[in-house]
Amino acid sequence: MITSIVMIKCETGRVKSVAEALVGIEDVAEVYSVTGEWDIFTVVRVKEFDSLATVVSEQIASTPGITKTVTTLAFRCYSKHDMEKVWAQHIGE
């Protein structure tokens, strides 16, 4: 599983509409409105890098109200939760 975090800046007053649109994208697992330099953090989980390119470069980037994105890839997950179980549920295994 490939996990990435997409940090997003939005046009003024568009955070809610952008977040609601992002939740509708299939491989977007989580969407957070945040404080600080960025408006939204989005967690994307896909099986292949080609899928990540489609989700980030085409689907997220074309969402109305987004002015800038920066994408980072996660190497490892350190959590108290059983993330493999969570990811398996996410992809319907």
PDB file with one MODEL, atoms N, CA, C and O in Angstrom:
MODEL        1
ATOM      1  N   MET A   1       0.844  -1.173   0.000  1.00  0.00           N
ATOM      2  CA  MET A   1       0.000   0.000   0.000  1.00  0.00           C
ATOM      3  C   MET A   1       0.892   1.239   0.000  1.00  0.00           C
ATOM      4  O   MET A   1       1.840   1.327   0.780  1.00  0.00           O
ATOM      5  N   ILE A   2       0.592   2.173  -0.855  1.00  0.00           N
ATOM      6  CA  ILE A   2       1.327   3.436  -0.942  1.00  0.00           C
ATOM      7  C   ILE A   2       0.471   4.506  -0.279  1.00  0.00           C
ATOM      8  O   ILE A   2      -0.683   4.720  -0.651  1.00  0.00           O
ATOM      9  N   THR A   3       1.054   5.170   0.705  1.00  0.00           N
ATOM     10  CA  THR A   3       0.339   6.223   1.418  1.00  0.00           C
ATOM     11  C   THR A   3       1.036   7.545   1.163  1.00  0.00           C
ATOM     12  O   THR A   3       2.261   7.641   1.239  1.00  0.00           O
ATOM     13  N   SER A   4       0.252   8.552   0.863  1.00  0.00           N
ATOM     14  CA  SER A   4       0.805   9.893   0.699  1.00  0.00           C
ATOM     15  C   SER A   4      -0.064  10.888   1.455  1.00  0.00           C
ATOM     16  O   SER A   4      -1.249  10.660   1.696  1.00  0.00           O
ATOM     17  N   ILE A   5       0.562  11.992   1.818  1.00  0.00           N
ATOM     18  CA  ILE A   5      -0.149  13.096   2.454  1.00  0.00           C
ATOM     19  C   ILE A   5      -0.071  14.259   1.483  1.00  0.00           C
ATOM     20  O   ILE A   5       1.012  14.652   1.051  1.00  0.00           O
ATOM     21  N   VAL A   6      -1.228  14.804   1.146  1.00  0.00           N
ATOM     22  CA  VAL A   6      -1.292  15.939   0.235  1.00  0.00           C
ATOM     23  C   VAL A   6      -1.702  17.160   1.055  1.00  0.00           C
ATOM     24  O   VAL A   6      -2.782  17.195   1.645  1.00  0.00           O
ATOM     25  N   MET A   7      -0.824  18.156   1.079  1.00  0.00           N
ATOM     26  CA  MET A   7      -1.106  19.408   1.783  1.00  0.00           C
ATOM     27  C   MET A   7      -1.678  20.382   0.757  1.00  0.00           C
ATOM     28  O   MET A   7      -1.144  20.528  -0.343  1.00  0.00           O
ATOM     29  N   ILE A   8      -2.765  21.040   1.129  1.00  0.00           N
ATOM     30  CA  ILE A   8      -3.526  21.819   0.163  1.00  0.00           C
ATOM     31  C   ILE A   8      -3.800  23.225   0.679  1.00  0.00           C
ATOM     32  O   ILE A   8      -4.162  23.418   1.840  1.00  0.00           O
ATOM     33  N   LYS A   9      -3.619  24.211  -0.212  1.00  0.00           N
ATOM     34  CA  LYS A   9      -4.052  25.583   0.054  1.00  0.00           C
ATOM     35  C   LYS A   9      -5.285  25.842  -0.796  1.00  0.00           C
ATOM     36  O   LYS A   9      -5.370  25.414  -1.947  1.00  0.00           O
ATOM     37  N   CYS A  10      -6.245  26.556  -0.201  1.00  0.00           N
ATOM     38  CA  CYS A  10      -7.515  26.830  -0.885  1.00  0.00           C
ATOM     39  C   CYS A  10      -7.740  28.329  -1.048  1.00  0.00           C
ATOM     40  O   CYS A  10      -7.149  29.150  -0.346  1.00  0.00           O
ATOM     41  N   GLU A  11      -8.606  28.654  -1.985  1.00  0.00           N
ATOM     42  CA  GLU A  11      -9.081  30.026  -2.101  1.00  0.00           C
ATOM     43  C   GLU A  11      -9.830  30.381  -0.820  1.00  0.00           C
ATOM     44  O   GLU A  11     -10.397  29.506  -0.166  1.00  0.00           O
ATOM     45  N   THR A  12      -9.832  31.657  -0.465  1.00  0.00           N
ATOM     46  CA  THR A  12     -10.518  32.120   0.741  1.00  0.00           C
ATOM     47  C   THR A  12     -11.983  31.686   0.718  1.00  0.00           C
ATOM     48  O   THR A  12     -12.694  31.891  -0.266  1.00  0.00           O
ATOM     49  N   GLY A  13     -12.413  31.084   1.824  1.00  0.00           N
ATOM     50  CA  GLY A  13     -13.803  30.667   1.970  1.00  0.00           C
ATOM     51  C   GLY A  13     -14.164  29.360   1.294  1.00  0.00           C
ATOM     52  O   GLY A  13     -15.339  28.995   1.265  1.00  0.00           O
ATOM     53  N   ARG A  14     -13.189  28.640   0.746  1.00  0.00           N
ATOM     54  CA  ARG A  14     -13.484  27.421  -0.012  1.00  0.00           C
ATOM     55  C   ARG A  14     -13.085  26.122   0.695  1.00  0.00           C
ATOM     56  O   ARG A  14     -13.231  25.047   0.113  1.00  0.00           O
ATOM     57  N   VAL A  15     -12.590  26.191   1.928  1.00  0.00           N
ATOM     58  CA  VAL A  15     -12.103  24.987   2.602  1.00  0.00           C
ATOM     59  C   VAL A  15     -13.184  23.921   2.691  1.00  0.00           C
ATOM     60  O   VAL A  15     -12.936  22.762   2.358  1.00  0.00           O
ATOM     61  N   LYS A  16     -14.366  24.291   3.130  1.00  0.00           N
ATOM     62  CA  LYS A  16     -15.438  23.303   3.302  1.00  0.00           C
ATOM     63  C   LYS A  16     -15.813  22.649   1.973  1.00  0.00           C
ATOM     64  O   LYS A  16     -15.936  21.426   1.903  1.00  0.00           O
ATOM     65  N   SER A  17     -15.994  23.437   0.928  1.00  0.00           N
ATOM     66  CA  SER A  17     -16.408  22.862  -0.361  1.00  0.00           C
ATOM     67  C   SER A  17     -15.301  21.992  -0.957  1.00  0.00           C
ATOM     68  O   SER A  17     -15.581  20.960  -1.566  1.00  0.00           O
ATOM     69  N   VAL A  18     -14.050  22.408  -0.783  1.00  0.00           N
ATOM     70  CA  VAL A  18     -12.935  21.597  -1.280  1.00  0.00           C
ATOM     71  C   VAL A  18     -12.869  20.280  -0.507  1.00  0.00           C
ATOM     72  O   VAL A  18     -12.747  19.210  -1.105  1.00  0.00           O
ATOM     73  N   ALA A  19     -12.949  20.360   0.818  1.00  0.00           N
ATOM     74  CA  ALA A  19     -12.889  19.143   1.643  1.00  0.00           C
ATOM     75  C   ALA A  19     -14.007  18.177   1.282  1.00  0.00           C
ATOM     76  O   ALA A  19     -13.774  16.972   1.181  1.00  0.00           O
ATOM     77  N   GLU A  20     -15.206  18.684   1.088  1.00  0.00           N
ATOM     78  CA  GLU A  20     -16.332  17.816   0.716  1.00  0.00           C
ATOM     79  C   GLU A  20     -16.113  17.169  -0.645  1.00  0.00           C
ATOM     80  O   GLU A  20     -16.482  16.012  -0.846  1.00  0.00           O
ATOM     81  N   ALA A  21     -15.521  17.899  -1.577  1.00  0.00           N
ATOM     82  CA  ALA A  21     -15.227  17.327  -2.895  1.00  0.00           C
ATOM     83  C   ALA A  21     -14.148  16.247  -2.789  1.00  0.00           C
ATOM     84  O   ALA A  21     -14.243  15.212  -3.448  1.00  0.00           O
ATOM     85  N   LEU A  22     -13.130  16.481  -1.972  1.00  0.00           N
ATOM     86  CA  LEU A  22     -12.033  15.523  -1.828  1.00  0.00           C
ATOM     87  C   LEU A  22     -12.501  14.211  -1.212  1.00  0.00           C
ATOM     88  O   LEU A  22     -12.016  13.144  -1.587  1.00  0.00           O
ATOM     89  N   VAL A  23     -13.432  14.280  -0.278  1.00  0.00           N
ATOM     90  CA  VAL A  23     -13.953  13.066   0.361  1.00  0.00           C
ATOM     91  C   VAL A  23     -14.584  12.140  -0.679  1.00  0.00           C
ATOM     92  O   VAL A  23     -14.617  10.925  -0.486  1.00  0.00           O
ATOM     93  N   GLY A  24     -15.075  12.694  -1.757  1.00  0.00           N
ATOM     94  CA  GLY A  24     -15.714  11.904  -2.801  1.00  0.00           C
ATOM     95  C   GLY A  24     -14.758  11.198  -3.748  1.00  0.00           C
ATOM     96  O   GLY A  24     -15.201  10.415  -4.589  1.00  0.00           O
ATOM     97  N   ILE A  25     -13.470  11.451  -3.636  1.00  0.00           N
ATOM     98  CA  ILE A  25     -12.483  10.799  -4.493  1.00  0.00           C
ATOM     99  C   ILE A  25     -12.160   9.433  -3.906  1.00  0.00           C
ATOM    100  O   ILE A  25     -11.847   9.327  -2.720  1.00  0.00           O
ATOM    101  N   GLU A  26     -12.233   8.404  -4.709  1.00  0.00           N
ATOM    102  CA  GLU A  26     -12.160   7.016  -4.245  1.00  0.00           C
ATOM    103  C   GLU A  26     -10.962   6.696  -3.357  1.00  0.00           C
ATOM    104  O   GLU A  26     -11.147   6.097  -2.298  1.00  0.00           O
ATOM    105  N   ASP A  27      -9.770   7.062  -3.732  1.00  0.00           N
ATOM    106  CA  ASP A  27      -8.579   6.669  -2.973  1.00  0.00           C
ATOM    107  C   ASP A  27      -8.179   7.672  -1.895  1.00  0.00           C
ATOM    108  O   ASP A  27      -7.135   7.514  -1.263  1.00  0.00           O
ATOM    109  N   VAL A  28      -8.985   8.687  -1.681  1.00  0.00           N
ATOM    110  CA  VAL A  28      -8.754   9.620  -0.581  1.00  0.00           C
ATOM    111  C   VAL A  28      -9.322   8.974   0.678  1.00  0.00           C
ATOM    112  O   VAL A  28     -10.531   8.774   0.798  1.00  0.00           O
ATOM    113  N   ALA A  29      -8.429   8.652   1.618  1.00  0.00           N
ATOM    114  CA  ALA A  29      -8.839   7.947   2.830  1.00  0.00           C
ATOM    115  C   ALA A  29      -9.331   8.900   3.918  1.00  0.00           C
ATOM    116  O   ALA A  29     -10.295   8.601   4.623  1.00  0.00           O
ATOM    117  N   GLU A  30      -8.667  10.046   4.051  1.00  0.00           N
ATOM    118  CA  GLU A  30      -9.003  10.990   5.111  1.00  0.00           C
ATOM    119  C   GLU A  30      -8.757  12.407   4.625  1.00  0.00           C
ATOM    120  O   GLU A  30      -7.863  12.655   3.817  1.00  0.00           O
ATOM    121  N   VAL A  31      -9.568  13.337   5.132  1.00  0.00           N
ATOM    122  CA  VAL A  31      -9.417  14.748   4.807  1.00  0.00           C
ATOM    123  C   VAL A  31      -9.534  15.531   6.118  1.00  0.00           C
ATOM    124  O   VAL A  31     -10.500  15.367   6.864  1.00  0.00           O
ATOM    125  N   TYR A  32      -8.539  16.383   6.389  1.00  0.00           N
ATOM    126  CA  TYR A  32      -8.523  17.178   7.614  1.00  0.00           C
ATOM    127  C   TYR A  32      -8.407  18.655   7.279  1.00  0.00           C
ATOM    128  O   TYR A  32      -7.546  19.038   6.487  1.00  0.00           O
ATOM    129  N   SER A  33      -9.249  19.489   7.861  1.00  0.00           N
ATOM    130  CA  SER A  33      -8.985  20.924   7.821  1.00  0.00           C
ATOM    131  C   SER A  33      -8.015  21.191   8.964  1.00  0.00           C
ATOM    132  O   SER A  33      -8.176  20.656  10.061  1.00  0.00           O
ATOM    133  N   VAL A  34      -7.006  22.022   8.703  1.00  0.00           N
ATOM    134  CA  VAL A  34      -5.927  22.215   9.671  1.00  0.00           C
ATOM    135  C   VAL A  34      -5.609  23.697   9.843  1.00  0.00           C
ATOM    136  O   VAL A  34      -6.033  24.540   9.053  1.00  0.00           O
ATOM    137  N   THR A  35      -4.852  23.987  10.894  1.00  0.00           N
ATOM    138  CA  THR A  35      -4.377  25.349  11.110  1.00  0.00           C
ATOM    139  C   THR A  35      -2.968  25.477  10.540  1.00  0.00           C
ATOM    140  O   THR A  35      -2.317  24.482  10.220  1.00  0.00           O
ATOM    141  N   GLY A  36      -2.516  26.711  10.420  1.00  0.00           N
ATOM    142  CA  GLY A  36      -1.152  26.937   9.961  1.00  0.00           C
ATOM    143  C   GLY A  36      -1.091  27.345   8.502  1.00  0.00           C
ATOM    144  O   GLY A  36      -2.030  27.928   7.959  1.00  0.00           O
ATOM    145  N   GLU A  37       0.029  27.029   7.884  1.00  0.00           N
ATOM    146  CA  GLU A  37       0.296  27.453   6.512  1.00  0.00           C
ATOM    147  C   GLU A  37      -0.658  26.814   5.503  1.00  0.00           C
ATOM    148  O   GLU A  37      -0.985  27.430   4.489  1.00  0.00           O
ATOM    149  N   TRP A  38      -1.102  25.596   5.769  1.00  0.00           N
ATOM    150  CA  TRP A  38      -1.960  24.848   4.853  1.00  0.00           C
ATOM    151  C   TRP A  38      -3.390  24.864   5.362  1.00  0.00           C
ATOM    152  O   TRP A  38      -3.631  25.073   6.551  1.00  0.00           O
ATOM    153  N   ASP A  39      -4.335  24.644   4.464  1.00  0.00           N
ATOM    154  CA  ASP A  39      -5.754  24.625   4.828  1.00  0.00           C
ATOM    155  C   ASP A  39      -6.274  23.210   5.053  1.00  0.00           C
ATOM    156  O   ASP A  39      -7.116  22.981   5.921  1.00  0.00           O
ATOM    157  N   ILE A  40      -5.765  22.260   4.264  1.00  0.00           N
ATOM    158  CA  ILE A  40      -6.265  20.884   4.295  1.00  0.00           C
ATOM    159  C   ILE A  40      -5.091  19.920   4.184  1.00  0.00           C
ATOM    160  O   ILE A  40      -4.156  20.150   3.417  1.00  0.00           O
ATOM    161  N   PHE A  41      -5.149  18.841   4.957  1.00  0.00           N
ATOM    162  CA  PHE A  41      -4.252  17.690   4.773  1.00  0.00           C
ATOM    163  C   PHE A  41      -5.129  16.540   4.320  1.00  0.00           C
ATOM    164  O   PHE A  41      -6.175  16.281   4.915  1.00  0.00           O
ATOM    165  N   THR A  42      -4.714  15.853   3.280  1.00  0.00           N
ATOM    166  CA  THR A  42      -5.456  14.723   2.749  1.00  0.00           C
ATOM    167  C   THR A  42      -4.549  13.498   2.735  1.00  0.00           C
ATOM    168  O   THR A  42      -3.400  13.574   2.299  1.00  0.00           O
ATOM    169  N   VAL A  43      -5.066  12.375   3.211  1.00  0.00           N
ATOM    170  CA  VAL A  43      -4.332  11.120   3.184  1.00  0.00           C
ATOM    171  C   VAL A  43      -4.860  10.299   2.003  1.00  0.00           C
ATOM    172  O   VAL A  43      -6.057  10.032   1.899  1.00  0.00           O
ATOM    173  N   VAL A  44      -3.950   9.910   1.128  1.00  0.00           N
ATOM    174  CA  VAL A  44      -4.299   9.131  -0.060  1.00  0.00           C
ATOM    175  C   VAL A  44      -3.620   7.767   0.061  1.00  0.00           C
ATOM    176  O   VAL A  44      -2.429   7.683   0.361  1.00  0.00           O
ATOM    177  N   ARG A  45      -4.382   6.706  -0.174  1.00  0.00           N
ATOM    178  CA  ARG A  45      -3.823   5.346  -0.134  1.00  0.00           C
ATOM    179  C   ARG A  45      -4.176   4.627  -1.437  1.00  0.00           C
ATOM    180  O   ARG A  45      -5.344   4.497  -1.805  1.00  0.00           O
ATOM    181  N   VAL A  46      -3.135   4.167  -2.117  1.00  0.00           N
ATOM    182  CA  VAL A  46      -3.320   3.466  -3.391  1.00  0.00           C
ATOM    183  C   VAL A  46      -2.423   2.228  -3.431  1.00  0.00           C
ATOM    184  O   VAL A  46      -1.511   2.081  -2.618  1.00  0.00           O
ATOM    185  N   LYS A  47      -2.695   1.347  -4.385  1.00  0.00           N
ATOM    186  CA  LYS A  47      -1.881   0.143  -4.536  1.00  0.00           C
ATOM    187  C   LYS A  47      -0.670   0.353  -5.432  1.00  0.00           C
ATOM    188  O   LYS A  47       0.343  -0.328  -5.270  1.00  0.00           O
ATOM    189  N   GLU A  48      -0.759   1.296  -6.385  1.00  0.00           N
ATOM    190  CA  GLU A  48       0.309   1.486  -7.374  1.00  0.00           C
ATOM    191  C   GLU A  48       0.622   2.965  -7.556  1.00  0.00           C
ATOM    192  O   GLU A  48      -0.244   3.821  -7.374  1.00  0.00           O
ATOM    193  N   PHE A  49       1.878   3.258  -7.919  1.00  0.00           N
ATOM    194  CA  PHE A  49       2.283   4.645  -8.132  1.00  0.00           C
ATOM    195  C   PHE A  49       1.495   5.309  -9.253  1.00  0.00           C
ATOM    196  O   PHE A  49       1.192   6.499  -9.169  1.00  0.00           O
ATOM    197  N   ASP A  50       1.159   4.564 -10.298  1.00  0.00           N
ATOM    198  CA  ASP A  50       0.367   5.147 -11.382  1.00  0.00           C
ATOM    199  C   ASP A  50      -0.969   5.666 -10.867  1.00  0.00           C
ATOM    200  O   ASP A  50      -1.453   6.706 -11.314  1.00  0.00           O
ATOM    201  N   SER A  51      -1.557   4.945  -9.935  1.00  0.00           N
ATOM    202  CA  SER A  51      -2.825   5.382  -9.346  1.00  0.00           C
ATOM    203  C   SER A  51      -2.630   6.660  -8.543  1.00  0.00           C
ATOM    204  O   SER A  51      -3.496   7.535  -8.544  1.00  0.00           O
ATOM    205  N   LEU A  52      -1.500   6.770  -7.862  1.00  0.00           N
ATOM    206  CA  LEU A  52      -1.214   7.977  -7.089  1.00  0.00           C
ATOM    207  C   LEU A  52      -1.111   9.182  -8.018  1.00  0.00           C
ATOM    208  O   LEU A  52      -1.623  10.258  -7.707  1.00  0.00           O
ATOM    209  N   ALA A  53      -0.460   9.002  -9.136  1.00  0.00           N
ATOM    210  CA  ALA A  53      -0.348  10.094 -10.107  1.00  0.00           C
ATOM    211  C   ALA A  53      -1.720  10.539 -10.588  1.00  0.00           C
ATOM    212  O   ALA A  53      -1.968  11.736 -10.734  1.00  0.00           O
ATOM    213  N   THR A  54      -2.600   9.599 -10.832  1.00  0.00           N
ATOM    214  CA  THR A  54      -3.954   9.936 -11.283  1.00  0.00           C
ATOM    215  C   THR A  54      -4.727  10.681 -10.205  1.00  0.00           C
ATOM    216  O   THR A  54      -5.344  11.711 -10.473  1.00  0.00           O
ATOM    217  N   VAL A  55      -4.692  10.157  -8.990  1.00  0.00           N
ATOM    218  CA  VAL A  55      -5.457  10.779  -7.896  1.00  0.00           C
ATOM    219  C   VAL A  55      -4.945  12.183  -7.611  1.00  0.00           C
ATOM    220  O   VAL A  55      -5.737  13.123  -7.535  1.00  0.00           O
ATOM    221  N   VAL A  56      -3.642  12.341  -7.453  1.00  0.00           N
ATOM    222  CA  VAL A  56      -3.087  13.641  -7.061  1.00  0.00           C
ATOM    223  C   VAL A  56      -3.052  14.619  -8.231  1.00  0.00           C
ATOM    224  O   VAL A  56      -3.560  15.735  -8.119  1.00  0.00           O
ATOM    225  N   SER A  57      -2.462  14.213  -9.344  1.00  0.00           N
ATOM    226  CA  SER A  57      -2.245  15.136 -10.459  1.00  0.00           C
ATOM    227  C   SER A  57      -3.497  15.450 -11.252  1.00  0.00           C
ATOM    228  O   SER A  57      -3.606  16.526 -11.840  1.00  0.00           O
ATOM    229  N   GLU A  58      -4.439  14.529 -11.277  1.00  0.00           N
ATOM    230  CA  GLU A  58      -5.644  14.759 -12.063  1.00  0.00           C
ATOM    231  C   GLU A  58      -6.854  15.073 -11.188  1.00  0.00           C
ATOM    232  O   GLU A  58      -7.486  16.115 -11.362  1.00  0.00           O
ATOM    233  N   GLN A  59      -7.179  14.194 -10.260  1.00  0.00           N
ATOM    234  CA  GLN A  59      -8.413  14.372  -9.499  1.00  0.00           C
ATOM    235  C   GLN A  59      -8.310  15.474  -8.438  1.00  0.00           C
ATOM    236  O   GLN A  59      -9.147  16.376  -8.401  1.00  0.00           O
ATOM    237  N   ILE A  60      -7.300  15.407  -7.585  1.00  0.00           N
ATOM    238  CA  ILE A  60      -7.171  16.424  -6.546  1.00  0.00           C
ATOM    239  C   ILE A  60      -6.834  17.777  -7.170  1.00  0.00           C
ATOM    240  O   ILE A  60      -7.469  18.781  -6.847  1.00  0.00           O
ATOM    241  N   ALA A  61      -5.856  17.812  -8.045  1.00  0.00           N
ATOM    242  CA  ALA A  61      -5.412  19.081  -8.632  1.00  0.00           C
ATOM    243  C   ALA A  61      -6.506  19.800  -9.415  1.00  0.00           C
ATOM    244  O   ALA A  61      -6.474  21.025  -9.528  1.00  0.00           O
ATOM    245  N   SER A  62      -7.459  19.073  -9.949  1.00  0.00           N
ATOM    246  CA  SER A  62      -8.528  19.710 -10.731  1.00  0.00           C
ATOM    247  C   SER A  62      -9.739  20.111  -9.877  1.00  0.00           C
ATOM    248  O   SER A  62     -10.737  20.595 -10.409  1.00  0.00           O
ATOM    249  N   THR A  63      -9.655  19.915  -8.578  1.00  0.00           N
ATOM    250  CA  THR A  63     -10.767  20.287  -7.700  1.00  0.00           C
ATOM    251  C   THR A  63     -10.867  21.807  -7.620  1.00  0.00           C
ATOM    252  O   THR A  63      -9.890  22.471  -7.273  1.00  0.00           O
ATOM    253  N   PRO A  64     -12.031  22.365  -7.935  1.00  0.00           N
ATOM    254  CA  PRO A  64     -12.197  23.819  -7.869  1.00  0.00           C
ATOM    255  C   PRO A  64     -11.942  24.354  -6.464  1.00  0.00           C
ATOM    256  O   PRO A  64     -12.393  23.778  -5.474  1.00  0.00           O
ATOM    257  N   GLY A  65     -11.206  25.475  -6.393  1.00  0.00           N
ATOM    258  CA  GLY A  65     -10.927  26.117  -5.113  1.00  0.00           C
ATOM    259  C   GLY A  65      -9.538  25.837  -4.574  1.00  0.00           C
ATOM    260  O   GLY A  65      -9.105  26.488  -3.624  1.00  0.00           O
ATOM    261  N   ILE A  66      -8.824  24.873  -5.166  1.00  0.00           N
ATOM    262  CA  ILE A  66      -7.460  24.570  -4.731  1.00  0.00           C
ATOM    263  C   ILE A  66      -6.490  25.491  -5.466  1.00  0.00           C
ATOM    264  O   ILE A  66      -6.559  25.639  -6.686  1.00  0.00           O
ATOM    265  N   THR A  67      -5.585  26.108  -4.703  1.00  0.00           N
ATOM    266  CA  THR A  67      -4.591  26.993  -5.315  1.00  0.00           C
ATOM    267  C   THR A  67      -3.186  26.403  -5.327  1.00  0.00           C
ATOM    268  O   THR A  67      -2.360  26.801  -6.149  1.00  0.00           O
ATOM    269  N   LYS A  68      -2.897  25.448  -4.417  1.00  0.00           N
ATOM    270  CA  LYS A  68      -1.560  24.867  -4.353  1.00  0.00           C
ATOM    271  C   LYS A  68      -1.615  23.537  -3.619  1.00  0.00           C
ATOM    272  O   LYS A  68      -2.394  23.366  -2.681  1.00  0.00           O
ATOM    273  N   THR A  69      -0.782  22.595  -4.051  1.00  0.00           N
ATOM    274  CA  THR A  69      -0.641  21.320  -3.341  1.00  0.00           C
ATOM    275  C   THR A  69       0.828  20.951  -3.222  1.00  0.00           C
ATOM    276  O   THR A  69       1.649  21.318  -4.064  1.00  0.00           O
ATOM    277  N   VAL A  70       1.143  20.223  -2.167  1.00  0.00           N
ATOM    278  CA  VAL A  70       2.450  19.594  -1.998  1.00  0.00           C
ATOM    279  C   VAL A  70       2.174  18.180  -1.512  1.00  0.00           C
ATOM    280  O   VAL A  70       1.418  17.973  -0.563  1.00  0.00           O
ATOM    281  N   THR A  71       2.796  17.211  -2.173  1.00  0.00           N
ATOM    282  CA  THR A  71       2.557  15.806  -1.851  1.00  0.00           C
ATOM    283  C   THR A  71       3.814  15.184  -1.269  1.00  0.00           C
ATOM    284  O   THR A  71       4.911  15.365  -1.799  1.00  0.00           O
ATOM    285  N   THR A  72       3.649  14.448  -0.176  1.00  0.00           N
ATOM    286  CA  THR A  72       4.752  13.704   0.424  1.00  0.00           C
ATOM    287  C   THR A  72       4.366  12.237   0.488  1.00  0.00           C
ATOM    288  O   THR A  72       3.189  11.903   0.626  1.00  0.00           O
ATOM    289  N   LEU A  73       5.356  11.361   0.386  1.00  0.00           N
ATOM    290  CA  LEU A  73       5.122   9.919   0.497  1.00  0.00           C
ATOM    291  C   LEU A  73       5.510   9.446   1.888  1.00  0.00           C
ATOM    292  O   LEU A  73       6.511   9.891   2.449  1.00  0.00           O
ATOM    293  N   ALA A  74       4.722   8.552   2.432  1.00  0.00           N
ATOM    294  CA  ALA A  74       5.017   7.964   3.737  1.00  0.00           C
ATOM    295  C   ALA A  74       5.855   6.711   3.527  1.00  0.00           C
ATOM    296  O   ALA A  74       5.527   5.873   2.686  1.00  0.00           O
ATOM    297  N   PHE A  75       6.940   6.581   4.292  1.00  0.00           N
ATOM    298  CA  PHE A  75       7.775   5.385   4.239  1.00  0.00           C
ATOM    299  C   PHE A  75       7.263   4.310   5.180  1.00  0.00           C
ATOM    300  O   PHE A  75       7.107   3.152   4.791  1.00  0.00           O
ATOM    301  N   ARG A  76       7.004   4.700   6.418  1.00  0.00           N
ATOM    302  CA  ARG A  76       6.548   3.756   7.446  1.00  0.00           C
ATOM    303  C   ARG A  76       5.452   4.406   8.276  1.00  0.00           C
ATOM    304  O   ARG A  76       5.343   5.630   8.355  1.00  0.00           O
ATOM    305  N   CYS A  77       4.652   3.557   8.885  1.00  0.00           N
ATOM    306  CA  CYS A  77       3.610   4.031   9.789  1.00  0.00           C
ATOM    307  C   CYS A  77       3.957   3.586  11.203  1.00  0.00           C
ATOM    308  O   CYS A  77       4.181   2.402  11.456  1.00  0.00           O
ATOM    309  N   TYR A  78       3.999   4.529  12.104  1.00  0.00           N
ATOM    310  CA  TYR A  78       4.221   4.238  13.521  1.00  0.00           C
ATOM    311  C   TYR A  78       2.934   4.618  14.241  1.00  0.00           C
ATOM    312  O   TYR A  78       2.579   5.794  14.322  1.00  0.00           O
ATOM    313  N   SER A  79       2.244   3.617  14.759  1.00  0.00           N
ATOM    314  CA  SER A  79       0.934   3.880  15.335  1.00  0.00           C
ATOM    315  C   SER A  79       0.606   2.862  16.410  1.00  0.00           C
ATOM    316  O   SER A  79       1.130   1.748  16.405  1.00  0.00           O
ATOM    317  N   LYS A  80      -0.258   3.249  17.326  1.00  0.00           N
ATOM    318  CA  LYS A  80      -0.772   2.326  18.331  1.00  0.00           C
ATOM    319  C   LYS A  80      -1.873   1.456  17.742  1.00  0.00           C
ATOM    320  O   LYS A  80      -2.250   0.442  18.329  1.00  0.00           O
ATOM    321  N   HIS A  81      -2.379   1.847  16.602  1.00  0.00           N
ATOM    322  CA  HIS A  81      -3.470   1.131  15.947  1.00  0.00           C
ATOM    323  C   HIS A  81      -2.920   0.100  14.969  1.00  0.00           C
ATOM    324  O   HIS A  81      -1.804   0.246  14.472  1.00  0.00           O
ATOM    325  N   ASP A  82      -3.678  -0.912  14.700  1.00  0.00           N
ATOM    326  CA  ASP A  82      -3.289  -1.929  13.720  1.00  0.00           C
ATOM    327  C   ASP A  82      -3.618  -1.382  12.330  1.00  0.00           C
ATOM    328  O   ASP A  82      -4.709  -1.613  11.810  1.00  0.00           O
ATOM    329  N   MET A  83      -2.661  -0.653  11.728  1.00  0.00           N
ATOM    330  CA  MET A  83      -2.916   0.014  10.460  1.00  0.00           C
ATOM    331  C   MET A  83      -3.132  -0.966   9.314  1.00  0.00           C
ATOM    332  O   MET A  83      -3.876  -0.659   8.382  1.00  0.00           O
ATOM    333  N   GLU A  84      -2.505  -2.132   9.359  1.00  0.00           N
ATOM    334  CA  GLU A  84      -2.744  -3.114   8.306  1.00  0.00           C
ATOM    335  C   GLU A  84      -4.220  -3.508   8.274  1.00  0.00           C
ATOM    336  O   GLU A  84      -4.796  -3.673   7.199  1.00  0.00           O
ATOM    337  N   LYS A  85      -4.822  -3.657   9.433  1.00  0.00           N
ATOM    338  CA  LYS A  85      -6.244  -3.993   9.504  1.00  0.00           C
ATOM    339  C   LYS A  85      -7.095  -2.839   8.947  1.00  0.00           C
ATOM    340  O   LYS A  85      -8.050  -3.063   8.203  1.00  0.00           O
ATOM    341  N   VAL A  86      -6.734  -1.616   9.317  1.00  0.00           N
ATOM    342  CA  VAL A  86      -7.460  -0.445   8.822  1.00  0.00           C
ATOM    343  C   VAL A  86      -7.352  -0.364   7.306  1.00  0.00           C
ATOM    344  O   VAL A  86      -8.353  -0.138   6.626  1.00  0.00           O
ATOM    345  N   TRP A  87      -6.130  -0.548   6.760  1.00  0.00           N
ATOM    346  CA  TRP A  87      -5.931  -0.463   5.311  1.00  0.00           C
ATOM    347  C   TRP A  87      -6.672  -1.579   4.593  1.00  0.00           C
ATOM    348  O   TRP A  87      -7.232  -1.356   3.520  1.00  0.00           O
ATOM    349  N   ALA A  88      -6.683  -2.773   5.167  1.00  0.00           N
ATOM    350  CA  ALA A  88      -7.399  -3.896   4.561  1.00  0.00           C
ATOM    351  C   ALA A  88      -8.891  -3.587   4.469  1.00  0.00           C
ATOM    352  O   ALA A  88      -9.532  -3.911   3.469  1.00  0.00           O
ATOM    353  N   GLN A  89      -9.439  -2.967   5.497  1.00  0.00           N
ATOM    354  CA  GLN A  89     -10.848  -2.583   5.469  1.00  0.00           C
ATOM    355  C   GLN A  89     -11.091  -1.515   4.428  1.00  0.00           C
ATOM    356  O   GLN A  89     -12.128  -1.503   3.765  1.00  0.00           O
ATOM    357  N   HIS A  90     -10.123  -0.611   4.285  1.00  0.00           N
ATOM    358  CA  HIS A  90     -10.261   0.487   3.325  1.00  0.00           C
ATOM    359  C   HIS A  90     -10.331  -0.028   1.896  1.00  0.00           C
ATOM    360  O   HIS A  90     -11.094   0.502   1.088  1.00  0.00           O
ATOM    361  N   ILE A  91      -9.552  -1.047   1.573  1.00  0.00           N
ATOM    362  CA  ILE A  91      -9.532  -1.536   0.191  1.00  0.00           C
ATOM    363  C   ILE A  91     -10.437  -2.750   0.001  1.00  0.00           C
ATOM    364  O   ILE A  91     -10.440  -3.368  -1.064  1.00  0.00           O
ATOM    365  N   GLY A  92     -11.204  -3.088   1.036  1.00  0.00           N
ATOM    366  CA  GLY A  92     -12.206  -4.133   0.887  1.00  0.00           C
ATOM    367  C   GLY A  92     -11.686  -5.534   0.901  1.00  0.00           C
ATOM    368  O   GLY A  92     -12.315  -6.418   0.320  1.00  0.00           O
ATOM    369  N   GLU A  93     -10.572  -5.783   1.534  1.00  0.00           N
ATOM    370  CA  GLU A  93     -10.032  -7.135   1.586  1.00  0.00           C
ATOM    371  C   GLU A  93     -10.742  -7.932   2.685  1.00  0.00           C
ATOM    372  O   GLU A  93     -10.433  -9.105   2.895  1.00  0.00           O
TER     373      GLU A  93
ENDMDL
END
